[in-house]
Amino acid sequence: MTRTTSHAFRQPFRSLEEFAEMISFYLHCPVTIEDANHQLLAYSTHGDGADEARISTIISRRVPEKLINRFWKDGIIPALNQTREPVRVPEIQEFGLGSRVAVSIWKHDEVLGYIWVSDHQQKLLDTEIELLKDAAATAKQELLKLSRQRKQTHKSRQELLWQLLLGDYSDRIHSELYLAQIQSNDPVFISILVFEEQDEESKRHIEYMLQASYQDTIPLFLWDDRKLICLVKAKDVQDRRLFLQKLTGQLQERFVIKQKESCCGSFVNGYDSISKSYQEAIHILSLKKRYPEELDTAHIYQDLGVFKYVDQLSEAICIHPGIELIKDYDTKQGTQLFETLVLLLKRDGNMNEVAKQLHVHVNTLTYRVKRLESIGNFSLKDPSDRMGLYLDLIMMDK
Protein backbone atom coordinates (compact mmCIF):
# COMPACT_ATOMS: atom_id res chain seq x y z
CA MET A 1 0.00 0.00 0.00
CA THR A 2 1.38 3.41 -0.91
CA ARG A 3 1.25 6.64 1.01
CA THR A 4 -1.07 8.19 -1.61
CA THR A 5 -4.02 6.33 -0.12
CA SER A 6 -3.85 8.72 2.85
CA HIS A 7 -6.28 10.94 0.90
CA ALA A 8 -8.91 8.19 1.09
CA PHE A 9 -10.30 9.63 4.32
CA ARG A 10 -10.73 13.14 2.91
CA GLN A 11 -13.91 12.10 1.10
CA PRO A 12 -17.30 12.70 2.76
CA PHE A 13 -19.01 9.89 4.69
CA ARG A 14 -22.57 9.70 5.93
CA SER A 15 -21.96 8.22 9.40
CA LEU A 16 -19.29 6.98 11.77
CA GLU A 17 -20.31 3.43 10.85
CA GLU A 18 -19.53 4.15 7.22
CA PHE A 19 -16.23 5.73 8.27
CA ALA A 20 -15.32 2.65 10.36
CA GLU A 21 -16.01 0.48 7.30
CA MET A 22 -13.80 2.76 5.21
CA ILE A 23 -10.89 2.41 7.65
CA SER A 24 -11.39 -1.35 7.76
CA PHE A 25 -11.36 -1.51 3.96
CA TYR A 26 -8.01 0.21 3.64
CA LEU A 27 -6.35 -1.51 6.63
CA HIS A 28 -7.87 -4.95 5.97
CA CYS A 29 -8.69 -5.38 9.68
CA PRO A 30 -11.76 -5.00 11.92
CA VAL A 31 -12.15 -1.48 13.38
CA THR A 32 -13.96 0.02 16.36
CA ILE A 33 -14.36 3.70 17.23
CA GLU A 34 -14.91 4.69 20.89
CA ASP A 35 -15.45 7.95 22.74
CA ALA A 36 -13.12 9.14 25.50
CA ASN A 37 -15.04 7.06 28.07
CA HIS A 38 -14.74 3.83 26.04
CA GLN A 39 -18.34 3.86 24.88
CA LEU A 40 -18.64 2.19 21.47
CA LEU A 41 -19.59 4.71 18.77
CA ALA A 42 -19.14 2.66 15.59
CA TYR A 43 -17.65 -0.59 14.34
CA SER A 44 -16.92 -2.27 11.05
CA THR A 45 -18.01 -5.72 9.94
CA HIS A 46 -15.41 -8.29 10.85
CA GLY A 47 -16.12 -11.62 9.13
CA ASP A 48 -14.04 -14.25 10.88
CA GLY A 49 -11.66 -11.68 12.38
CA ALA A 50 -13.49 -11.01 15.67
CA ASP A 51 -12.05 -12.07 19.01
CA GLU A 52 -13.95 -12.46 22.29
CA ALA A 53 -13.12 -8.95 23.54
CA ARG A 54 -14.42 -7.34 20.33
CA ILE A 55 -17.68 -9.28 20.42
CA SER A 56 -18.22 -8.40 24.10
CA THR A 57 -17.60 -4.71 23.39
CA ILE A 58 -20.09 -4.68 20.52
CA ILE A 59 -22.80 -6.49 22.49
CA SER A 60 -22.56 -4.21 25.54
CA ARG A 61 -21.76 -1.09 23.46
CA ARG A 62 -18.68 -0.35 25.56
CA VAL A 63 -15.36 -1.85 26.54
CA PRO A 64 -15.72 -4.28 29.49
CA GLU A 65 -14.61 -2.74 32.79
CA LYS A 66 -12.14 -5.54 33.53
CA LEU A 67 -10.43 -4.81 30.21
CA ILE A 68 -10.30 -1.06 30.91
CA ASN A 69 -8.67 -1.79 34.28
CA ARG A 70 -6.11 -4.06 32.59
CA PHE A 71 -5.31 -1.40 29.98
CA TRP A 72 -4.65 1.06 32.79
CA LYS A 73 -2.42 -1.34 34.69
CA ASP A 74 -0.46 -2.20 31.54
CA GLY A 75 0.05 1.50 30.75
CA ILE A 76 -1.92 1.35 27.48
CA ILE A 77 -4.56 4.00 28.25
CA PRO A 78 -2.00 6.36 29.89
CA ALA A 79 0.10 6.03 26.71
CA LEU A 80 -2.91 6.76 24.46
CA ASN A 81 -3.72 9.82 26.57
CA GLN A 82 -0.20 11.20 26.19
CA THR A 83 0.68 10.67 22.52
CA ARG A 84 -0.85 11.18 19.10
CA GLU A 85 1.13 8.26 17.75
CA PRO A 86 -0.54 4.82 17.35
CA VAL A 87 0.10 2.43 20.25
CA ARG A 88 0.60 -1.31 19.78
CA VAL A 89 -1.43 -3.44 22.21
CA PRO A 90 -0.18 -7.00 22.76
CA GLU A 91 -2.46 -10.01 23.04
CA ILE A 92 -4.15 -10.62 26.41
CA GLN A 93 -5.27 -14.25 26.29
CA GLU A 94 -7.17 -14.36 29.59
CA PHE A 95 -9.52 -11.62 28.32
CA GLY A 96 -9.84 -13.03 24.81
CA LEU A 97 -8.08 -10.01 23.33
CA GLY A 98 -6.01 -10.41 20.20
CA SER A 99 -3.29 -7.92 19.32
CA ARG A 100 -4.41 -4.39 18.48
CA VAL A 101 -3.16 -1.06 17.26
CA ALA A 102 -4.93 1.94 18.81
CA VAL A 103 -4.72 5.67 18.17
CA SER A 104 -6.23 8.63 20.04
CA ILE A 105 -8.45 11.25 18.43
CA TRP A 106 -7.40 14.68 19.66
CA LYS A 107 -8.69 18.23 19.76
CA HIS A 108 -5.84 20.41 21.00
CA ASP A 109 -4.92 18.86 24.39
CA GLU A 110 -8.14 16.88 24.86
CA VAL A 111 -8.69 13.25 23.86
CA LEU A 112 -12.09 12.89 22.17
CA GLY A 113 -11.93 9.15 21.54
CA TYR A 114 -9.99 6.24 20.11
CA ILE A 115 -9.78 4.07 16.98
CA TRP A 116 -8.90 0.42 17.62
CA VAL A 117 -7.74 -1.92 14.87
CA SER A 118 -7.71 -5.69 15.46
CA ASP A 119 -4.59 -6.85 13.62
CA HIS A 120 -4.07 -10.26 15.23
CA GLN A 121 -4.71 -11.99 11.90
CA GLN A 122 -2.81 -9.56 9.70
CA LYS A 123 -0.27 -7.17 11.26
CA LEU A 124 -0.44 -3.57 10.13
CA LEU A 125 2.43 -2.33 8.01
CA ASP A 126 4.21 0.94 8.75
CA THR A 127 2.39 2.62 5.86
CA GLU A 128 -0.93 1.43 7.30
CA ILE A 129 0.04 2.81 10.69
CA GLU A 130 0.48 6.20 9.04
CA LEU A 131 -2.89 5.78 7.38
CA LEU A 132 -4.46 5.15 10.79
CA LYS A 133 -3.10 8.49 12.00
CA ASP A 134 -4.85 10.19 9.07
CA ALA A 135 -8.07 8.43 10.01
CA ALA A 136 -7.82 9.79 13.57
CA ALA A 137 -7.38 13.34 12.24
CA THR A 138 -10.44 12.95 9.99
CA ALA A 139 -12.60 11.54 12.82
CA LYS A 140 -12.05 14.62 14.97
CA GLN A 141 -14.92 16.67 13.52
CA GLU A 142 -17.49 13.90 13.96
CA LEU A 143 -16.46 13.31 17.55
CA LEU A 144 -16.58 17.03 18.28
CA LYS A 145 -20.26 17.02 17.29
CA LEU A 146 -20.95 14.06 19.57
CA SER A 147 -18.98 15.67 22.40
CA ARG A 148 -21.11 18.83 22.27
CA GLN A 149 -24.31 16.79 22.30
CA ARG A 150 -23.17 14.75 25.28
CA LYS A 151 -22.12 17.82 27.24
CA GLN A 152 -25.63 19.20 26.81
CA THR A 153 -27.11 15.88 27.98
CA HIS A 154 -24.80 15.89 31.01
CA LYS A 155 -25.91 19.43 31.90
CA SER A 156 -29.59 18.47 31.80
CA ARG A 157 -28.88 15.43 33.97
CA GLN A 158 -27.10 17.61 36.53
CA GLU A 159 -30.25 19.71 36.75
CA LEU A 160 -32.30 16.52 37.15
CA LEU A 161 -30.13 15.39 40.07
CA TRP A 162 -30.45 18.78 41.79
CA GLN A 163 -34.23 18.41 41.54
CA LEU A 164 -34.04 14.98 43.20
CA LEU A 165 -31.66 16.18 45.93
CA LEU A 166 -33.87 19.12 46.84
CA GLY A 167 -37.15 17.18 46.59
CA ASP A 168 -38.44 19.30 43.71
CA TYR A 169 -40.47 16.85 41.60
CA SER A 170 -41.90 18.21 38.38
CA ASP A 171 -44.38 16.41 36.11
CA ARG A 172 -41.74 15.58 33.52
CA ILE A 173 -39.36 13.96 35.99
CA HIS A 174 -40.63 10.45 35.15
CA SER A 175 -39.52 10.68 31.52
CA GLU A 176 -36.18 12.24 32.47
CA LEU A 177 -35.51 9.43 34.93
CA TYR A 178 -36.40 6.88 32.28
CA LEU A 179 -33.87 8.40 29.88
CA ALA A 180 -31.27 8.22 32.66
CA GLN A 181 -32.18 4.52 33.11
CA ILE A 182 -33.58 5.01 36.62
CA GLN A 183 -36.83 3.34 37.64
CA SER A 184 -39.07 5.19 40.08
CA ASN A 185 -38.69 2.44 42.72
CA ASP A 186 -34.98 1.64 42.24
CA PRO A 187 -33.09 1.20 45.56
CA VAL A 188 -30.50 3.99 45.55
CA PHE A 189 -28.38 6.10 47.89
CA ILE A 190 -26.47 9.37 47.73
CA SER A 191 -22.70 9.36 48.05
CA ILE A 192 -20.56 12.49 48.51
CA LEU A 193 -16.81 12.67 47.97
CA VAL A 194 -14.84 15.79 48.91
CA PHE A 195 -11.55 16.45 47.12
CA GLU A 196 -8.65 18.69 48.00
CA GLU A 197 -8.22 19.70 44.34
CA GLN A 198 -10.89 21.26 42.17
CA ASP A 199 -9.09 22.22 38.96
CA GLU A 200 -10.72 21.34 35.65
CA GLU A 201 -8.15 18.67 34.77
CA SER A 202 -8.81 16.78 38.01
CA LYS A 203 -12.55 17.00 37.43
CA ARG A 204 -12.16 15.60 33.91
CA HIS A 205 -10.17 12.66 35.29
CA ILE A 206 -12.86 11.92 37.87
CA GLU A 207 -15.71 12.24 35.37
CA TYR A 208 -13.84 9.95 32.99
CA MET A 209 -13.66 7.31 35.72
CA LEU A 210 -17.37 7.55 36.49
CA GLN A 211 -18.46 7.39 32.86
CA ALA A 212 -16.01 4.67 31.87
CA SER A 213 -16.40 2.27 34.80
CA TYR A 214 -19.51 3.23 36.78
CA GLN A 215 -22.16 4.13 34.22
CA ASP A 216 -24.56 1.42 35.39
CA THR A 217 -23.86 2.07 39.08
CA ILE A 218 -23.77 5.90 39.01
CA PRO A 219 -26.33 7.15 36.46
CA LEU A 220 -26.29 10.74 37.77
CA PHE A 221 -23.60 12.92 39.34
CA LEU A 222 -22.75 16.59 39.72
CA TRP A 223 -20.16 18.93 41.21
CA ASP A 224 -20.92 21.30 44.07
CA ASP A 225 -17.64 23.18 44.48
CA ARG A 226 -15.17 20.47 45.60
CA LYS A 227 -17.92 17.99 46.48
CA LEU A 228 -18.78 15.23 44.01
CA ILE A 229 -22.39 14.16 44.61
CA CYS A 230 -23.39 10.80 43.13
CA LEU A 231 -26.71 9.00 42.84
CA VAL A 232 -25.73 5.35 43.28
CA LYS A 233 -27.88 2.40 42.29
CA ALA A 234 -27.94 -0.13 45.12
CA LYS A 235 -28.51 -3.13 42.87
CA ASP A 236 -24.81 -3.72 42.24
CA VAL A 237 -23.51 -2.13 45.47
CA GLN A 238 -24.47 -4.10 48.57
CA ASP A 239 -21.92 -2.50 50.89
CA ARG A 240 -21.55 1.28 50.85
CA ARG A 241 -18.13 1.13 52.49
CA LEU A 242 -16.87 -1.25 49.79
CA PHE A 243 -18.28 1.07 47.14
CA LEU A 244 -16.39 4.04 48.57
CA GLN A 245 -13.19 2.02 48.95
CA LYS A 246 -13.36 0.80 45.36
CA LEU A 247 -14.13 4.19 43.83
CA THR A 248 -11.60 6.23 45.81
CA GLY A 249 -8.98 3.48 45.47
CA GLN A 250 -9.28 3.44 41.67
CA LEU A 251 -9.15 7.24 41.47
CA GLN A 252 -5.97 7.40 43.53
CA GLU A 253 -4.39 4.46 41.71
CA ARG A 254 -4.99 5.90 38.26
CA PHE A 255 -4.81 9.64 38.76
CA VAL A 256 -3.18 10.31 42.17
CA ILE A 257 -6.14 12.52 43.10
CA LYS A 258 -6.32 13.55 46.75
CA GLN A 259 -9.68 12.73 48.26
CA LYS A 260 -10.42 14.43 51.59
CA GLU A 261 -13.70 12.99 52.86
CA SER A 262 -16.35 10.51 51.76
CA CYS A 263 -19.74 9.43 53.05
CA CYS A 264 -23.04 7.82 52.03
CA GLY A 265 -26.63 8.46 52.99
CA SER A 266 -29.06 5.62 53.64
CA PHE A 267 -30.57 3.28 51.05
CA VAL A 268 -33.95 4.58 49.89
CA ASN A 269 -36.53 3.06 47.56
CA GLY A 270 -37.74 5.50 44.94
CA TYR A 271 -36.67 8.91 43.73
CA ASP A 272 -39.07 10.70 46.07
CA SER A 273 -36.87 9.73 49.05
CA ILE A 274 -33.51 10.67 47.49
CA SER A 275 -33.50 14.03 49.27
CA LYS A 276 -33.54 12.15 52.62
CA SER A 277 -30.40 10.21 51.70
CA TYR A 278 -28.77 13.46 50.54
CA GLN A 279 -29.57 15.29 53.78
CA GLU A 280 -28.08 12.41 55.78
CA ALA A 281 -24.87 12.54 53.77
CA ILE A 282 -24.62 16.32 54.23
CA HIS A 283 -25.19 15.87 57.96
CA ILE A 284 -22.37 13.31 58.16
CA LEU A 285 -19.96 15.72 56.44
CA SER A 286 -20.99 18.53 58.77
CA LEU A 287 -20.34 16.42 61.87
CA LYS A 288 -17.04 15.08 60.49
CA LYS A 289 -15.88 18.66 60.02
CA ARG A 290 -16.81 19.56 63.62
CA TYR A 291 -15.41 16.36 65.16
CA PRO A 292 -12.62 15.27 62.77
CA GLU A 293 -10.78 13.03 65.25
CA GLU A 294 -13.80 11.26 66.69
CA LEU A 295 -15.48 10.71 63.31
CA ASP A 296 -12.41 10.09 61.19
CA THR A 297 -13.63 6.62 60.13
CA ALA A 298 -17.35 7.47 59.94
CA HIS A 299 -18.69 7.07 56.40
CA ILE A 300 -22.34 6.04 56.85
CA TYR A 301 -25.03 7.30 59.23
CA GLN A 302 -24.74 4.31 61.57
CA ASP A 303 -21.06 5.12 62.12
CA LEU A 304 -21.95 8.36 63.91
CA GLY A 305 -22.94 6.65 67.17
CA VAL A 306 -23.97 9.18 69.82
CA PHE A 307 -22.97 12.02 67.50
CA LYS A 308 -26.26 11.44 65.66
CA TYR A 309 -27.98 13.14 68.59
CA VAL A 310 -25.66 16.12 69.08
CA ASP A 311 -27.91 18.56 67.24
CA GLN A 312 -30.97 17.29 69.07
CA LEU A 313 -29.55 18.05 72.48
CA SER A 314 -30.58 21.33 74.00
CA GLU A 315 -28.16 24.25 73.84
CA ALA A 316 -28.93 24.74 77.51
CA ILE A 317 -27.75 21.26 78.48
CA CYS A 318 -26.53 21.10 82.07
CA ILE A 319 -22.85 20.16 82.05
CA HIS A 320 -21.84 17.87 84.92
CA PRO A 321 -20.53 20.17 87.71
CA GLY A 322 -17.68 17.77 88.37
CA ILE A 323 -16.02 18.82 85.10
CA GLU A 324 -15.57 22.41 86.27
CA LEU A 325 -14.32 21.16 89.66
CA ILE A 326 -11.65 19.10 87.91
CA LYS A 327 -10.61 22.05 85.72
CA ASP A 328 -10.33 24.29 88.80
CA TYR A 329 -8.24 21.64 90.57
CA ASP A 330 -5.87 21.46 87.55
CA THR A 331 -5.47 25.25 87.55
CA LYS A 332 -4.66 25.41 91.27
CA GLN A 333 -2.51 22.30 91.52
CA GLY A 334 -0.87 22.28 88.07
CA THR A 335 -2.16 18.77 87.35
CA GLN A 336 -3.56 17.20 84.14
CA LEU A 337 -6.65 15.45 85.45
CA PHE A 338 -9.01 16.95 82.85
CA GLU A 339 -6.77 15.77 79.99
CA THR A 340 -6.75 12.33 81.59
CA LEU A 341 -10.55 12.34 81.81
CA VAL A 342 -10.91 13.28 78.15
CA LEU A 343 -8.59 10.49 77.01
CA LEU A 344 -10.31 7.92 79.23
CA LEU A 345 -13.71 8.81 77.78
CA LYS A 346 -12.46 8.85 74.18
CA ARG A 347 -10.62 5.54 74.61
CA ASP A 348 -13.56 3.90 76.38
CA GLY A 349 -11.61 3.43 79.62
CA ASN A 350 -8.71 1.49 78.06
CA MET A 351 -6.14 1.99 80.83
CA ASN A 352 -3.13 0.59 78.94
CA GLU A 353 -3.78 2.71 75.85
CA VAL A 354 -4.36 5.91 77.86
CA ALA A 355 -1.29 5.31 80.06
CA LYS A 356 0.82 4.84 76.93
CA GLN A 357 -0.51 8.04 75.39
CA LEU A 358 0.12 10.00 78.60
CA HIS A 359 3.57 8.39 79.04
CA VAL A 360 2.76 7.27 82.59
CA HIS A 361 2.65 3.91 84.37
CA VAL A 362 -0.72 2.19 84.68
CA ASN A 363 -0.48 2.46 88.49
CA THR A 364 -0.08 6.22 88.15
CA LEU A 365 -3.13 6.33 85.89
CA THR A 366 -5.12 4.25 88.40
CA TYR A 367 -4.34 6.84 91.10
CA ARG A 368 -5.46 9.65 88.77
CA VAL A 369 -8.76 7.88 88.11
CA LYS A 370 -9.44 7.72 91.83
CA ARG A 371 -8.68 11.46 92.17
CA LEU A 372 -10.97 12.21 89.21
CA GLU A 373 -13.86 10.27 90.71
CA SER A 374 -13.32 11.82 94.12
CA ILE A 375 -13.11 15.41 92.91
CA GLY A 376 -15.82 15.12 90.25
CA ASN A 377 -18.18 12.96 92.32
CA PHE A 378 -18.86 10.40 89.56
CA SER A 379 -17.91 6.82 88.74
CA LEU A 380 -16.13 6.02 85.47
CA LYS A 381 -17.19 2.38 85.88
CA ASP A 382 -20.85 3.42 85.73
CA PRO A 383 -22.03 3.37 82.06
CA SER A 384 -24.56 6.15 82.70
CA ASP A 385 -21.94 8.43 84.25
CA ARG A 386 -19.41 7.64 81.57
CA MET A 387 -21.83 8.25 78.66
CA GLY A 388 -23.19 11.40 80.29
CA LEU A 389 -19.70 12.81 80.74
CA TYR A 390 -18.79 11.96 77.15
CA LEU A 391 -21.88 13.78 75.83
CA ASP A 392 -21.00 16.76 78.05
CA LEU A 393 -17.54 16.91 76.48
CA ILE A 394 -19.07 16.78 73.00
CA MET A 395 -21.42 19.63 73.82
CA MET A 396 -18.56 21.67 75.31
CA ASP A 397 -16.77 21.43 71.93
CA LYS A 398 -19.88 22.27 69.91
N, C-alpha and C positions, 0 to 999 in steps of 0.2 A: 504494500500500500504506500502511495506517495504522499508527500506533505500537501499536495494540491487539494486533497479531499477535505482539508480543514474548512474550506468554504461551504461544505455540505450543510452546516448548521446555520448558515446565514439566511437560508430560505424560510419563508413563513410556515408555521404549523398551527393546526387548529386547537390542539390541546396538549397537556403534558404527557398524556398517554401516547399520542402520536409522536411526540418528541422522544420519549423513551424508546419507542419502536425504531425511530430513526438512528438513535445512538447504537442500539443493538444491531441494526443492519450493518453499520459501518465497522463495528468492533467484533461482530460475529460471536457475541456473548450475551447472556441475559442481563438486563439492566433494571435497577430500581432507583427511584428518586424519592428522597425523604426530606421533610422539613427539619429545622434545627432541633426539634424535640423527638426526632426519630419516628414521627408519624409518616406512614406510607402515603405518598402523593400520587405516584404513577409507577407502572411497571410494564415491561415488555413481555411478549409471549416467550416461552422458554423451551418448548419441545421437550427433549429428554435431558436438558441441561440444568434442571432444578434440584437443589439439595434440600435437606430437611429444614434448614434455617430459613431459606427463601420461601418455601411453602408456608411455614408457620407465620412469617412476616406478612405474607399476602392475605392469609386467612383472617388474622387478627387486625390487619391494617396498621400494624406498627411493629417495630423490632421487639422481640421478647425481652423482658426486663433482665433476665439472667444473662442474656447475651450483651446487653448494654453494660452491665456491671463488669463482665469479662473484658469488654473492649476498654473500659476505663482502667482496669487493673493491668492490662497489657500495654497501656500507653497509646492505644490506637486513636481513641477520641481526643485525648490531649494533643496528639500530633496533628490530627485533622483540624483542630481549632487553632493551630498555630502556624500552619503553612498553607499556601495555595497550590503546592505541588501534590500530585497524586501519591497516595500512601498504599504500599502493598500490605495486605492482611493475610497472614499465613493460615493454613487449615486448622480448625479446632474440631477434632473428631468427636469429642464428647457432646458437643452441641449440634452436630450434624452440619457444620459449616465448612464448605469447600473454600479454597483460596479465593481472594477478592483483590480488586484494586478499587480504592475509594478516593474521591476528590471532593473538597468543600466548595460550596457556592457562596461567594462573598459579595457584600456591598460595603465598600470602604473597610472598616475594621470589624464588621459584624458578619457572622456566619448565618446565612439564610437557610442552608440545607446541605444535602450531600447527594452525590451520584455514586452508586455502588455497581460494580461490574463483576459478575461471577465468571472468573477465568480459569476455574479448576480443570476444565476440559481442553481449553485452548488458551495458553498464556498470551497476554497482550504483548505486542512488540513495542519497541521504543516509539515508533511513529504513531502507533495507536494510543500510547500514553499521552502523547502531545495532542492527539485528536480529542481525547477525553478532557483535557484542559480547556480546549475550545468549547466543548459542550457545556462545561460548567459556566463559562463566561456568557454563553447564549441563554442559559436557564435563569440567569439573574433577574431579568425583567418579569418573567412569569412568577417567580417566587416573591418578588417585591409586591406584586398585586395580592397574592395570597396572604402575605405578612400584614398588609394594611387591613385586609378583611378580618383577619384573626385578632388584630389589636382592637378593632371596634367591637368584636364579639366579647373579648375579655373585659372591655370597659363596661359593657352592659351587664355582664355577669358579676362584676364588682358591685354595681348598683343593686343587683338582685340580692347579693349576700348582705349588704347593708340593710335592706328592707327586712330580711329574715332576722338579723341580729337585733334590730330595734323593734321588732314585732309589728311592723307596718305592712299589713297584708292587703294588697290591691286585688282587684278582680282578675287581672291577667296573670297573677303569679303562678297559677296552675300550669299554664302553657309554657311559661319561662322555665319552671322547674322541670317540666318534661323534656325540653330542649337540652337542659343541663344533665339529663339522665338521673333525675332525683324523683322518686315516688313520694307521694304525700305522707305515707306512713313508714318511710325508711327509718331504721334505727340509726341515729347519727349523734355526733358530739362536736363541740367546738374546741379546737386546740389553738393556743397562742404561743408563739415563739418570739422572744425578744433578742435582737442582735446588737452587738456593739457597733457594727458598721452599718451605714445606710446609703453608701454611694450606689450609683446606678449600675456599675459593673457587678457589685455583690448581689444586688437585687436580681439582675439577669441570670446570674449563676443559680440562685435559689429557685427562681421561676422555671428555669430549664429543668432542674431536678424534679420539681413537682409535676411538670407536664410530661416529662419523659418516663418517669418511673411510678408516679402516683395518680395517674389520671382517673383510674377507676375508684381509688380510695379517697382522693381529695378532688371532688368535682368543682368546688368553688373556693377561692382564696382571694385575699386582698391585703394591701399594706395600709397600716395606720401608723405613720411615722416609722419607727424602728420595729414595730410589732407586726408580725406576720400572722394573720388570723385565717384559720383554715376550717372549713366544714368537712368533717371526716365521716365517711360511711362506716358504720360499725360492722357491716357484714364480714369484711375481711380483716378487721382489727378487733380481736377479742380482749386484748390487754392494752390499755392506754399507755402504760409505762413502756411496754415493748415497742409500741408505735413511736413514742418520742425518742427512745434510744436508737431505733433504726433510722429514723429520719435525720436526727442531729448527727448521728455517727457517720452516715453517708455524706452529709454536707461537709463535715470536717475532713473526712478522708479524701474527698475529691477536690474541694475548693479551699480548704484551710480557712473557713469562715468562723469567726468567733461568735458563738451563741451564748447569751447572757442568762436568760431564764426560759423556762418552758412550763406549761401547765395545760390541763384539760378540764373542761366542764363535764357534767354528768351525761350519760347516755340518755337520749330522749327519743320518743317515737313520734315522728311527724314534724313537719316544718313549723307548725304553730307553737312548738315548745323550744325552738332553737334559741330564742332570746334568753330563756332560763339557763341553758348551758353556757351561753356567752357571759351572762352576768356572774355566774359562778366562777368562770375562768378569770374574769376581771377582778373579782374579789380575792382570789388566790394570789394574783400578782400584787395587789395592793397590800395584802398582809405580808407577803414575802419581802416587800420593800421596807415595811415597818419593822419586821422581825427577821432580818436576813440570816442570823446565826441559827435561831430556833427552827426556822422553816426552810433551811437550805435544801433539804431533800424532799420537800413537799411538792408534789406535781399534780395530784388530784384532790378533790374536796375532802375525801376521807383522811388524807394525810395531815390535815390541819389540827386534828385533835381538839383540845380545849380552845384553840385560837378561833375556831368557828364561832364562838360565842362572845368574843371580845367586844364587837360592836353592839351586842345586845345588852351588855352590862351597863348599868347606870353610870353616868359621869360622876354622880355623887356617891359612888361606892365607898363604903367605910373601910379604909385600910386598917389592918390589924395594928393596934397600938404598940405591940411588941417590936415592930419594925423600927419605929422612931426611937424606942428605948435603946435598941441595939446600936443604931446610928449615933445616938448621944454618947453611949458608952465608948464607942470607937474614937469619937472626937476627944473625949476627956482622957482616955487611957492610951491612946495611940495604937489600938489593936486593929485587927482586920476581921472581926466577927461577921460583919454584914457581907463582905466578899465571900466568906466561907459559907454563909447561909445561901447566897445566890447560887454558888457552885453546887451545893448539896441538892438544891431544888431542881436545878437544870440537869444534874446527873442522876436524878432519881435516887439519891441517898447512897450511891456507890462510893464507899469509904476509900477503897484502894485508889480508884481513879481520881477522886478529889484530892487525896493526900499527895498523889504524884503531881498533880497540876499545881498544888500549893507549895510543893517541895518541902513537905513536912512528914514526920513519921505518923503512922496510923494512930499510935497512942496519943500523940499531940492533938490530932484531929478529934479523937474521941473526947478529950478534955474540952476542946472548943465547943463540941456539940452540947455537952452538959452545961457550959456557960450560956450558950445561946438559948437553950430551953429554960434555964433559970431566969435569965434577964427578960426574955420575951414572953415568958409564961405560956408556952405552947409545947406540944410534943411532936417531934419530927417522925416518930414511929406511927402516929395517928394519921391515917389516910385523909381524913377530913381536914385536919390542921395543915397537913402538907399541901394538899390541893388548894386550900384557901389561901395559903401564903404564896403559892406559885401564881395564882390568879391576881393577887395583890401586886406582885412584882410586875406582871404583865401590864396591869392598869397604870402602874407608876411610870412605865416607859411609853405609854400611849401618847 
